[in-house]
Amino acid sequence: MASSAELSRFLESVERRAFKQAIYAVRDEDSALDVVQDAMMKLAERYGDKPAAELPMLFQRILQNTINDHFRRLKVRTTWTTLFSSLSTGEEHEEFDFLEALEAEEGSLQAESAADKVERAQVLAAIEAELQRLPARQREAFVMRYWEDMDVAETAAAMGCSEGSVKTHCSRATHTLAHALRAKGITL
């Protein structure tokens, strides 16, 4: 276990290199200082009780993750700034409501007519009714694979069966649902 004196000495010894590494990555002194400070705080808070020999490796991983987090936050900020700035009219003093400027995108749920919404709700109700008629294992496999978006291995582990069984259950469920929905005049 590293003592607080060992932790302080370690942080002192790596601060210049960490700053150089961060400034090289983020290309901004203020942001680099923030990144290094955040990484040092995370090391002290979460891993201060680790042996001194493990600190260099832990700090390097934390520093890299903090740099990556910086770029993720920057990307989100610039995305929203770009989206909203493209909506402005260009006149500084004019009041502008972003929500009024937004139009529903063609093919999106917001642009859908009332009749389309009712039809979609009816189709979903028919699909759910047919799902309830499936045998339990087929329904379970189908829902996990196609609605929960789990892969075959995850579904097999959750169901306690082999991957081949999951594939068989899904195939049978898909064919049964397709046949039942076609009989009702629904084609997807």
MOPE-V202903 format. One record per pair of residues at least 12 apart in sequence whose C-alpha atoms are under 10 Angstrom apart, sorted by the first residue. I is the first residue (numbers start at 1). J is the second residue. D is the distance in whole Angstrom. If there is no record, write none. Layout:
i:I j:J d:D
i:I j:J d:D
This chain:
i:1 j:47 d:10
i:1 j:48 d:8
i:1 j:49 d:5
i:1 j:50 d:5
i:1 j:51 d:4
i:1 j:52 d:7
i:1 j:53 d:9
i:1 j:54 d:10
i:2 j:47 d:9
i:2 j:48 d:7
i:2 j:49 d:6
i:2 j:50 d:6
i:2 j:51 d:5
i:2 j:52 d:5
i:2 j:53 d:8
i:2 j:54 d:9
i:2 j:55 d:9
i:3 j:48 d:8
i:3 j:49 d:8
i:3 j:50 d:9
i:3 j:51 d:9
i:3 j:52 d:8
i:4 j:44 d:9
i:4 j:48 d:8
i:4 j:49 d:9
i:6 j:48 d:10
i:6 j:51 d:10
i:6 j:52 d:7
i:6 j:55 d:10
i:7 j:40 d:10
i:7 j:43 d:9
i:7 j:44 d:7
i:7 j:47 d:10
i:7 j:48 d:7
i:7 j:49 d:9
i:7 j:50 d:10
i:7 j:51 d:10
i:7 j:52 d:7
i:7 j:55 d:8
i:8 j:40 d:10
i:8 j:44 d:9
i:8 j:48 d:10
i:10 j:52 d:8
i:10 j:55 d:8
i:10 j:56 d:8
i:10 j:59 d:10
i:11 j:40 d:7
i:11 j:41 d:10
i:11 j:43 d:9
i:11 j:44 d:9
i:11 j:55 d:9
i:11 j:56 d:9
i:11 j:59 d:9
i:14 j:36 d:10
i:14 j:40 d:10
i:14 j:56 d:8
i:14 j:59 d:9
i:14 j:60 d:10
i:15 j:33 d:10
i:15 j:36 d:7
i:15 j:37 d:9
i:15 j:40 d:9
i:16 j:36 d:9
i:17 j:36 d:10
i:18 j:32 d:9
i:18 j:33 d:9
i:18 j:35 d:9
i:18 j:36 d:6
i:18 j:37 d:10
i:18 j:39 d:9
i:18 j:40 d:10
i:18 j:59 d:9
i:18 j:60 d:8
i:18 j:63 d:8
i:18 j:64 d:10
i:19 j:31 d:10
i:19 j:32 d:6
i:19 j:33 d:7
i:19 j:34 d:9
i:19 j:35 d:8
i:19 j:36 d:6
i:19 j:37 d:9
i:19 j:63 d:10
i:20 j:32 d:8
i:20 j:33 d:10
i:20 j:36 d:10
i:21 j:36 d:9
i:21 j:63 d:9
i:21 j:64 d:9
i:21 j:67 d:10
i:22 j:34 d:9
i:22 j:35 d:7
i:22 j:36 d:7
i:22 j:63 d:8
i:22 j:64 d:9
i:22 j:66 d:9
i:22 j:67 d:7
i:23 j:35 d:9
i:23 j:36 d:9
i:23 j:67 d:10
i:25 j:64 d:10
i:25 j:67 d:7
i:25 j:68 d:9
i:25 j:71 d:10
i:26 j:67 d:7
i:26 j:68 d:10
i:26 j:70 d:8
i:26 j:71 d:8
i:31 j:67 d:9
i:31 j:70 d:8
i:32 j:67 d:8
i:32 j:70 d:9
i:34 j:66 d:9
i:34 j:67 d:10
i:34 j:70 d:9
i:35 j:62 d:10
i:35 j:63 d:7
i:35 j:64 d:9
i:35 j:65 d:10
i:35 j:66 d:6
i:35 j:67 d:6
i:35 j:68 d:10
i:35 j:69 d:9
i:35 j:70 d:7
i:36 j:59 d:10
i:36 j:62 d:10
i:36 j:63 d:7
i:36 j:64 d:10
i:36 j:66 d:8
i:36 j:67 d:9
i:37 j:63 d:9
i:37 j:66 d:10
i:38 j:62 d:9
i:38 j:63 d:8
i:38 j:66 d:7
i:38 j:67 d:10
i:39 j:58 d:10
i:39 j:59 d:7
i:39 j:60 d:9
i:39 j:61 d:9
i:39 j:62 d:6
i:39 j:63 d:5
i:39 j:64 d:9
i:39 j:65 d:8
i:39 j:66 d:6
i:39 j:67 d:9
i:40 j:59 d:7
i:40 j:62 d:8
i:40 j:63 d:8
i:40 j:66 d:10
i:41 j:62 d:10
i:42 j:59 d:9
i:42 j:62 d:7
i:42 j:63 d:9
i:42 j:66 d:9
i:43 j:55 d:8
i:43 j:58 d:7
i:43 j:59 d:6
i:43 j:60 d:10
i:43 j:61 d:10
i:43 j:62 d:7
i:43 j:63 d:9
i:44 j:59 d:10
i:47 j:59 d:9
i:84 j:98 d:7
i:85 j:98 d:10
i:87 j:99 d:10
i:87 j:100 d:10
i:87 j:101 d:7
i:87 j:102 d:8
i:88 j:101 d:9
i:89 j:101 d:10
i:123 j:181 d:9
i:123 j:184 d:10
i:123 j:186 d:7
i:123 j:187 d:10
i:123 j:188 d:10
i:126 j:180 d:9
i:126 j:181 d:8
i:126 j:184 d:9
i:126 j:186 d:9
i:127 j:177 d:8
i:127 j:178 d:10
i:127 j:180 d:9
i:127 j:181 d:7
i:127 j:186 d:9
i:128 j:177 d:10
i:130 j:173 d:10
i:130 j:176 d:9
i:130 j:177 d:6
i:130 j:178 d:10
i:130 j:180 d:7
i:130 j:181 d:8
i:131 j:143 d:9
i:131 j:173 d:8
i:131 j:174 d:10
i:131 j:176 d:9
i:131 j:177 d:7
i:131 j:180 d:10
i:133 j:176 d:10
i:133 j:177 d:9
i:134 j:172 d:9
i:134 j:173 d:7
i:134 j:174 d:10
i:134 j:176 d:8
i:134 j:177 d:8
i:135 j:169 d:9
i:135 j:172 d:10
i:135 j:173 d:8
i:136 j:169 d:10
i:137 j:159 d:8
i:137 j:165 d:10
i:137 j:166 d:9
i:137 j:169 d:7
i:137 j:170 d:9
i:137 j:173 d:9
i:138 j:165 d:10
i:138 j:166 d:8
i:138 j:167 d:10
i:138 j:168 d:8
i:138 j:169 d:5
i:138 j:170 d:6
i:138 j:171 d:9
i:138 j:172 d:7
i:138 j:173 d:5
i:138 j:174 d:9
i:138 j:176 d:10
i:139 j:169 d:8
i:139 j:170 d:8
i:139 j:172 d:10
i:139 j:173 d:7
i:139 j:174 d:10
i:140 j:155 d:9
i:140 j:158 d:10
i:140 j:159 d:8
i:140 j:166 d:9
i:140 j:169 d:9
i:140 j:170 d:9
i:140 j:173 d:10
i:141 j:155 d:7
i:141 j:156 d:8
i:141 j:158 d:9
i:141 j:159 d:8
i:141 j:165 d:9
i:141 j:166 d:6
i:141 j:167 d:8
i:141 j:168 d:9
i:141 j:169 d:6
i:141 j:170 d:6
i:141 j:171 d:10
i:141 j:173 d:8
i:142 j:155 d:9
i:142 j:166 d:9
i:142 j:167 d:9
i:142 j:169 d:7
i:142 j:170 d:5
i:142 j:171 d:9
i:142 j:172 d:9
i:142 j:173 d:7
i:142 j:174 d:8
i:143 j:155 d:10
i:143 j:170 d:9
i:143 j:173 d:10
i:144 j:156 d:10
i:144 j:158 d:9
i:144 j:159 d:9
i:144 j:166 d:10
i:144 j:170 d:10
i:145 j:166 d:9
i:145 j:167 d:9
i:145 j:170 d:8
i:146 j:170 d:9
i:151 j:163 d:10
i:151 j:166 d:10
i:152 j:164 d:9
i:152 j:165 d:10
i:152 j:166 d:7
i:152 j:167 d:7
i:152 j:170 d:10
i:153 j:166 d:9
i:154 j:166 d:10
i:155 j:167 d:10
